[in-house]
């Protein structure tokens, strides 16, 4: 099996020009602010768009926004779109020294709840959150605060 894989890699490199398809899934900016930009990925043609509730991807600060979309065939975004999900991503944008006063409450009390509401209004459906690392903490604290305040988000 290793020989077959090696030959396939040589073929891809020599004929195709690369080993992996690094193109990102197409997306459009929905709304932007100094704190972040909400992106919606374009649905795949030929896929029934009724695959479930919309998904909001919440990356950690400092991680590239394409962490959920590494390459074709190895992309969470692509997988969710193939299931017919509507997929969104919040990108925090570049941070600079002037942002040093921002605390966790900026994301937990403002940006993430506003983003979740925006997605819910746009899709008229509940929103599923997918988050990791510090993005997971943001998502967890946002949902916990909403539950405590009896806010349906």
DOKOL-508130 format. One record per residue: x, y, z of N, C-alpha, C in turn; residue number from 1. Coordinates in Angstrom, 3 decimals. Each point is the difference from the previous one (the first is absolute). Layout:
BEGIN
<<X, Y, Z>, <X, Y, Z>, <X, Y, Z>, NUM>
...
END
This chain:
BEGIN
<<0.813, -1.190, 0.000>, <-0.813, 1.190, 0.000>, <0.863, 1.263, 0.000>, 1>
<<1.145, -0.021, 0.680>, <0.878, 1.157, 0.032>, <0.539, 0.344, -1.377>, 2>
<<0.296, -1.003, -0.808>, <0.501, 0.226, -1.348>, <-1.064, 0.675, -0.864>, 3>
<<-1.242, -0.440, 0.135>, <-1.106, 0.600, -0.759>, <-0.176, 1.465, 0.399>, 4>
<<0.045, 0.276, 1.305>, <-0.120, 1.381, 0.468>, <1.159, 0.861, -0.505>, 5>
<<1.213, -0.563, 0.028>, <1.171, 0.740, -0.469>, <-0.116, 0.324, -1.483>, 6>
<<-0.435, -0.964, -0.793>, <-0.178, 0.236, -1.436>, <-1.075, 1.068, -0.233>, 7>
<<-1.089, -0.058, 0.769>, <-1.058, 1.006, -0.129>, <0.529, 1.387, 0.345>, 8>
<<0.831, 0.095, 1.028>, <0.590, 1.288, 0.375>, <0.924, 0.533, -1.088>, 9>
<<0.808, -0.861, -0.577>, <0.891, 0.419, -1.088>, <-0.826, 0.475, -1.189>, 10>
<<-1.045, -0.731, -0.344>, <-0.880, 0.391, -1.098>, <-0.628, 1.375, 0.272>, 11>
<<-0.548, 0.167, 1.198>, <-0.623, 1.283, 0.337>, <1.005, 1.142, -0.074>, 12>
<<1.187, -0.211, 0.499>, <1.011, 1.054, 0.003>, <0.481, 0.302, -1.412>, 13>
<<0.250, -1.036, -0.796>, <0.567, 0.184, -1.342>, <-1.041, 0.467, -1.005>, 14>
<<-1.200, -0.563, 0.039>, <-1.003, 0.289, -1.017>, <-0.957, 1.114, 0.446>, 15>
<<-0.520, -0.134, 1.203>, <-0.977, 0.972, 0.496>, <0.693, 1.269, 0.482>, 16>
<<1.190, -0.139, 0.573>, <0.760, 1.161, 0.448>, <0.009, 0.185, 1.510>, 17>
<<-0.808, -0.751, 0.704>, <-0.030, 0.108, 1.469>, <-0.582, -1.283, 0.577>, 18>
<<0.222, -0.189, 1.283>, <-0.492, -1.214, 0.651>, <-1.384, 0.177, 0.601>, 19>
<<-0.360, 1.206, 0.324>, <-1.288, 0.233, 0.656>, <-0.717, 1.174, -0.662>, 20>
<<-1.307, -0.069, -0.004>, <-0.823, 1.090, -0.520>, <-0.254, 0.969, 1.151>, 21>
<<0.740, 1.090, 0.034>, <-0.052, 0.938, 1.118>, <-1.023, 1.126, -0.187>, 22>
<<-0.818, -0.111, -1.041>, <-1.018, 1.037, -0.193>, <-0.970, -0.017, 1.179>, 23>
<<-0.376, 1.169, 0.474>, <-0.979, 0.124, 1.078>, <-1.403, -0.086, -0.595>, 24>
<<-0.937, -0.424, 0.806>, <-1.393, -0.026, -0.430>, <-0.455, 1.451, -0.169>, 25>
<<-0.750, 0.310, -1.057>, <-0.425, 1.387, -0.238>, <-0.936, 0.499, 1.102>, 26>
<<0.160, 1.267, 0.353>, <-0.815, 0.597, 1.047>, <-0.206, 1.474, -0.282>, 27>
<<-0.993, 0.566, 0.658>, <-0.321, 1.418, -0.151>, <-0.122, 0.637, 1.374>, 28>
<<0.433, 1.243, 0.114>, <-0.163, 0.736, 1.246>, <-1.461, 0.395, 0.147>, 29>
<<-0.573, -0.271, 1.156>, <-1.397, 0.347, 0.272>, <-0.065, 1.353, 0.674>, 30>
<<0.799, 0.181, 1.020>, <0.037, 1.249, 0.749>, <1.376, 0.115, 0.642>, 31>
<<0.463, 1.219, 0.151>, <1.308, 0.200, 0.605>, <-0.020, 1.125, 1.003>, 32>
<<0.906, -0.080, 0.933>, <0.174, 1.042, 1.004>, <1.477, 0.007, 0.364>, 33>
<<0.433, 0.991, 0.772>, <1.409, -0.012, 0.420>, <0.358, -1.245, 0.813>, 34>
<<-0.978, -0.599, 0.682>, <0.278, -1.178, 0.821>, <0.055, -1.289, -0.808>, 35>
<<-0.733, -0.058, -1.105>, <0.004, -1.235, -0.762>, <-0.850, 0.072, -1.251>, 36>
<<0.206, -0.982, -0.870>, <-0.751, -0.111, -1.243>, <-0.717, -1.346, 0.005>, 37>
<<-1.275, 0.021, -0.334>, <-0.775, -1.230, -0.122>, <-0.001, -0.400, -1.467>, 38>
<<0.465, -1.221, -0.272>, <0.012, -0.543, -1.352>, <-1.025, -1.121, -0.124>, 39>
<<-0.613, -0.104, -1.180>, <-0.876, -1.133, -0.333>, <0.631, -0.713, -1.192>, 40>
<<0.184, -1.306, 0.144>, <0.549, -0.788, -1.094>, <-1.090, -0.272, -1.024>, 41>
<<0.377, 0.014, -1.253>, <-0.959, -0.241, -1.075>, <-0.395, -1.473, -0.028>, 42>
<<-1.286, -0.284, -0.205>, <-0.429, -1.404, -0.055>, <0.587, -0.694, -1.219>, 43>
<<0.127, -1.306, 0.094>, <0.503, -0.789, -1.113>, <-1.128, -0.281, -0.986>, 44>
<<0.297, 0.086, -1.274>, <-1.028, -0.286, -1.000>, <-0.318, -1.492, 0.030>, 45>
<<-1.266, -0.300, -0.161>, <-0.444, -1.380, -0.014>, <-0.215, -0.608, 1.371>, 46>
<<0.170, 0.787, 1.059>, <-0.193, -0.496, 1.362>, <-1.279, 0.618, 0.559>, 47>
<<-0.892, -0.844, 0.518>, <-1.242, 0.466, 0.608>, <0.343, 0.840, 1.227>, 48>
<<-0.438, 1.281, 0.031>, <0.383, 0.888, 1.099>, <-0.784, -0.215, 1.293>, 49>
<<-0.720, -1.073, 0.129>, <-0.791, -0.229, 1.213>, <0.651, -1.053, 0.889>, 50>
<<1.315, 0.090, 0.171>, <0.743, -1.008, 0.740>, <0.053, 0.205, 1.495>, 51>
<<-0.719, 0.971, 0.517>, <0.007, 0.212, 1.439>, <0.184, 1.461, 0.336>, 52>
<<0.078, 0.248, 1.296>, <0.148, 1.370, 0.501>, <1.305, 0.618, -0.495>, 53>
<<0.022, 1.321, -0.130>, <1.232, 0.663, -0.417>, <1.092, -0.167, 1.061>, 54>
<<1.234, 0.066, -0.455>, <1.157, -0.169, 0.875>, <0.812, 1.291, -0.005>, 55>
<<0.345, 0.463, 1.191>, <0.906, 1.137, 0.146>, <1.324, -0.520, 0.528>, 56>
<<1.056, 0.182, -0.772>, <1.339, -0.426, 0.391>, <0.664, 1.135, 0.777>, 57>
<<0.514, -0.335, 1.188>, <0.592, 0.998, 0.889>, <1.460, -0.387, 0.248>, 58>
<<0.938, 0.633, -0.701>, <1.410, -0.329, 0.219>, <0.545, 0.728, 1.225>, 59>
<<1.154, -0.422, 0.482>, <0.629, 0.731, 1.099>, <0.679, 1.264, -0.516>, 60>
<<0.289, 0.910, 0.900>, <0.793, 1.173, -0.373>, <1.388, -0.465, -0.416>, 61>
<<0.548, 0.633, -0.990>, <1.358, -0.308, -0.408>, <0.134, -1.160, -0.962>, 62>
<<-1.053, -0.777, -0.200>, <0.061, -1.099, -0.964>, <-0.517, 0.510, -1.343>, 63>
<<0.556, -0.492, -1.092>, <-0.498, 0.449, -1.301>, <-1.436, -0.473, -0.220>, 64>
<<-0.781, 0.819, -0.671>, <-1.413, -0.341, -0.210>, <-0.182, -1.211, -0.896>, 65>
<<1.044, -0.388, -0.737>, <-0.131, -1.168, -0.878>, <0.290, -1.319, 0.726>, 66>
<<0.132, 0.030, 1.304>, <0.264, -1.231, 0.749>, <-1.124, -1.019, -0.163>, 67>
<<-1.214, 0.463, -0.294>, <-1.123, -0.902, -0.248>, <-0.079, -0.419, -1.468>, 68>
<<0.887, 0.541, -0.832>, <-0.052, -0.233, -1.440>, <1.430, -0.161, -0.528>, 69>
<<0.689, -1.049, 0.450>, <1.422, -0.157, -0.300>, <0.276, -0.286, -1.469>, 70>
<<-0.676, -0.977, -0.551>, <0.171, -0.343, -1.413>, <-1.195, -0.839, -0.425>, 71>
<<-0.224, -0.073, -1.289>, <-1.107, -0.807, -0.508>, <0.210, -1.453, 0.397>, 72>
<<-1.073, -0.609, 0.464>, <0.083, -1.376, 0.466>, <0.407, -0.106, 1.461>, 73>
<<0.414, 1.100, 0.590>, <0.399, 0.029, 1.414>, <-0.471, 1.327, 0.586>, 74>
<<-1.301, 0.243, -0.156>, <-0.582, 1.284, 0.365>, <-1.317, -0.229, 0.731>, 75>
<<-0.097, 0.511, 1.210>, <-1.268, -0.085, 0.730>, <-1.068, 0.810, -0.728>, 76>
<<0.371, 1.156, -0.536>, <-0.950, 0.819, -0.751>, <-0.570, -0.791, -1.171>, 77>
<<0.859, -0.623, -0.778>, <-0.440, -0.792, -1.151>, <-0.925, -1.129, 0.443>, 78>
<<0.347, -0.682, 1.079>, <-0.818, -1.101, 0.524>, <-1.392, 0.491, 0.391>, 79>
<<-0.067, 1.113, 0.700>, <-1.301, 0.538, 0.424>, <-0.830, 0.445, -1.204>, 80>
<<0.639, 0.606, -0.986>, <-0.717, 0.417, -1.207>, <-0.516, -1.211, -0.772>, 81>
<<0.766, -1.081, -0.023>, <-0.447, -1.224, -0.672>, <-1.212, -0.612, 0.705>, 82>
<<-0.157, 0.271, 1.281>, <-1.177, -0.461, 0.747>, <-1.210, 0.898, -0.232>, 83>
<<0.189, 1.101, -0.707>, <-1.096, 0.925, -0.257>, <-0.170, 1.051, 1.081>, 84>
<<0.994, 0.158, 0.859>, <-0.065, 1.009, 1.052>, <0.342, 1.370, -0.560>, 85>
<<-0.558, 1.036, 0.606>, <0.426, 1.362, -0.259>, <1.116, 0.281, 0.996>, 86>
<<1.162, 0.422, -0.498>, <1.179, 0.127, 0.848>, <0.458, 1.459, 0.058>, 87>
<<0.216, 0.462, 1.227>, <0.488, 1.355, 0.272>, <1.295, -0.101, 0.783>, 88>
<<0.798, 1.056, -0.069>, <1.224, 0.081, 0.776>, <0.175, 1.436, 0.479>, 89>
<<0.352, 0.159, 1.258>, <0.337, 1.323, 0.518>, <1.514, 0.138, -0.033>, 90>
<<0.475, 1.040, -0.654>, <1.430, 0.294, -0.084>, <0.241, 1.265, 0.804>, 91>
<<0.880, -0.072, 0.982>, <0.232, 1.138, 0.892>, <0.833, 1.094, -0.634>, 92>
<<0.585, -0.269, -1.142>, <0.831, 0.990, -0.662>, <1.336, 0.163, 0.704>, 93>
<<0.881, 0.772, -0.590>, <1.315, 0.190, 0.623>, <-0.134, 0.816, 1.277>, 94>
<<0.754, -0.382, 0.987>, <0.021, 0.729, 1.264>, <1.331, 0.727, 0.115>, 95>
<<-0.039, 1.166, 0.621>, <1.211, 0.795, 0.135>, <0.169, 0.440, 1.451>, 96>
<<1.042, 0.741, 0.239>, <0.295, 0.469, 1.345>, <-1.148, 0.834, 0.564>, 97>
<<-0.702, 0.703, -0.866>, <-1.115, 0.842, 0.467>, <-1.168, -0.832, 0.530>, 98>
<<-0.022, -1.285, -0.293>, <-1.066, -0.884, 0.482>, <0.334, -0.629, 1.353>, 99>
<<1.095, 0.420, 0.609>, <0.466, -0.644, 1.229>, <-0.970, 0.139, 1.165>, 100>
<<-0.893, 0.971, -0.052>, <-0.955, 0.190, 1.102>, <-1.242, -0.883, -0.135>, 101>
<<-0.135, -0.673, -1.127>, <-1.153, -0.880, -0.177>, <0.101, -1.175, 0.966>, 102>
<<-1.077, -0.243, 0.714>, <-0.050, -1.151, 0.894>, <-0.883, -1.079, -0.599>, 103>
<<-0.059, -1.124, 0.653>, <-0.797, -1.119, -0.486>, <-1.468, 0.388, -0.147>, 104>
<<-0.444, 0.970, 0.816>, <-1.397, 0.422, -0.065>, <-0.346, 0.641, -1.347>, 105>
<<0.983, 0.532, -0.711>, <-0.265, 0.578, -1.329>, <-0.559, -1.051, -0.948>, 106>
<<0.510, -1.224, 0.115>, <-0.453, -1.083, -0.865>, <-1.219, -0.706, 0.585>, 107>
<<-0.001, -0.198, 1.315>, <-1.051, -0.778, 0.658>, <-1.296, 0.793, 0.159>, 108>
<<0.109, 1.287, 0.273>, <-1.185, 0.819, 0.245>, <-0.514, 0.731, -1.233>, 109>
<<0.866, 0.186, -0.995>, <-0.396, 0.818, -1.149>, <0.100, -0.742, -1.335>, 110>
<<1.227, -0.269, -0.424>, <0.210, -0.496, -1.361>, <-0.688, -1.335, -0.270>, 111>
<<0.238, -0.979, 0.833>, <-0.561, -1.323, -0.272>, <-1.527, -0.031, 0.126>, 112>
<<-0.604, 0.578, 1.050>, <-1.475, 0.006, 0.045>, <-0.620, 0.738, -1.192>, 113>
<<0.600, 1.129, -0.378>, <-0.522, 0.746, -1.153>, <0.114, -0.828, -1.281>, 114>
<<1.109, -0.724, -0.141>, <0.209, -0.835, -1.182>, <-0.994, -1.156, -0.038>, 115>
<<-0.213, -0.639, 1.144>, <-0.957, -1.109, 0.069>, <-1.397, 0.497, -0.361>, 116>
<<-0.392, 1.147, 0.541>, <-1.320, 0.565, -0.329>, <-0.113, 0.309, -1.482>, 117>
<<1.061, 0.533, -0.581>, <-0.002, 0.339, -1.427>, <-0.216, -1.251, -0.854>, 118>
<<0.715, -1.071, 0.329>, <-0.143, -1.252, -0.750>, <-1.408, -0.561, 0.189>, 119>
<<-0.506, 0.034, 1.224>, <-1.348, -0.516, 0.285>, <-1.060, 0.794, -0.764>, 120>
<<0.142, 1.323, -0.048>, <-0.958, 0.831, -0.742>, <0.078, -0.279, -1.495>, 121>
<<1.216, -0.151, -0.511>, <0.183, -0.213, -1.435>, <-0.536, -1.349, -0.452>, 122>
<<0.146, -1.016, 0.841>, <-0.392, -1.353, -0.389>, <-1.350, -0.413, 0.582>, 123>
<<-0.501, 0.782, 0.940>, <-1.263, -0.318, 0.682>, <0.048, -1.409, 0.601>, 124>
<<1.115, -0.305, 0.667>, <0.210, -1.331, 0.570>, <0.925, 0.127, 1.200>, 125>
<<0.037, -1.051, 0.824>, <0.976, -0.028, 1.088>, <1.386, -0.147, -0.598>, 126>
<<1.013, 0.443, 0.736>, <1.363, 0.010, -0.510>, <0.836, -1.003, 0.795>, 127>
<<0.715, -0.859, -0.714>, <0.930, -0.923, 0.644>, <1.386, 0.635, -0.002>, 128>
<<0.645, -0.006, 1.155>, <1.340, 0.572, 0.126>, <1.045, -1.110, -0.074>, 129>
<<1.045, 0.233, -0.761>, <1.147, -0.890, -0.051>, <1.208, 0.876, 0.314>, 130>
<<0.673, -0.325, 1.096>, <1.087, 0.851, 0.456>, <1.117, -0.844, 0.589>, 131>
<<1.185, 0.561, 0.053>, <1.129, -0.698, 0.618>, <0.908, 1.001, 0.682>, 132>
<<0.748, -0.489, 0.968>, <0.964, 0.778, 0.757>, <-0.687, 1.221, 0.622>, 133>
<<0.587, 1.174, -0.123>, <-0.585, 1.187, 0.615>, <-1.361, 0.330, -0.609>, 134>
<<-0.208, -0.344, -1.262>, <-1.316, 0.168, -0.615>, <-1.043, -0.856, 0.706>, 135>
<<0.395, -1.184, 0.455>, <-0.897, -0.876, 0.758>, <-0.362, 0.607, 1.347>, 136>
<<0.971, 0.634, 0.629>, <-0.285, 0.672, 1.276>, <-0.944, 1.172, -0.237>, 137>
<<0.245, 0.776, -1.055>, <-0.923, 1.098, -0.344>, <-1.418, -0.533, -0.196>, 138>
<<-0.131, -1.073, -0.778>, <-1.320, -0.565, -0.289>, <-0.664, -0.510, 1.268>, 139>
<<0.742, -0.724, 0.823>, <-0.544, -0.544, 1.246>, <-0.476, 1.113, 0.928>, 140>
<<0.806, 1.022, 0.188>, <-0.384, 1.102, 0.888>, <-1.161, 0.807, -0.566>, 141>
<<-0.053, 0.149, -1.315>, <-1.114, 0.707, -0.637>, <-1.309, -0.734, 0.235>, 142>
<<-0.004, -1.302, -0.217>, <-1.210, -0.800, 0.197>, <-0.375, -0.036, 1.482>, 143>
<<0.983, -0.138, 0.895>, <-0.273, -0.016, 1.441>, <-0.631, 1.311, 0.449>, 144>
<<0.514, 1.119, -0.489>, <-0.572, 1.303, 0.362>, <-1.423, 0.133, -0.530>, 145>
<<-0.249, -0.497, -1.192>, <-1.351, 0.067, -0.575>, <-0.972, -0.865, 0.797>, 146>
<<0.438, -1.169, 0.431>, <-0.853, -0.880, 0.791>, <-0.313, 0.645, 1.346>, 147>
<<1.018, 0.560, 0.629>, <-0.216, 0.648, 1.297>, <-0.935, 1.192, -0.122>, 148>
<<0.106, 0.747, -1.077>, <-0.857, 1.177, -0.200>, <-1.337, -0.366, -0.643>, 149>
<<-0.191, -1.291, -0.287>, <-1.205, -0.473, -0.682>, <-0.199, 0.718, -1.341>, 150>
<<1.129, 0.218, -0.658>, <0.024, 0.642, -1.314>, <0.067, -1.104, -1.054>, 151>
<<-0.976, -0.097, -0.885>, <-0.007, -1.094, -0.986>, <1.090, 0.108, -1.058>, 152>
<<0.765, 1.080, 0.016>, <1.003, 0.238, -1.043>, <-0.697, -0.169, -1.308>, 153>
END
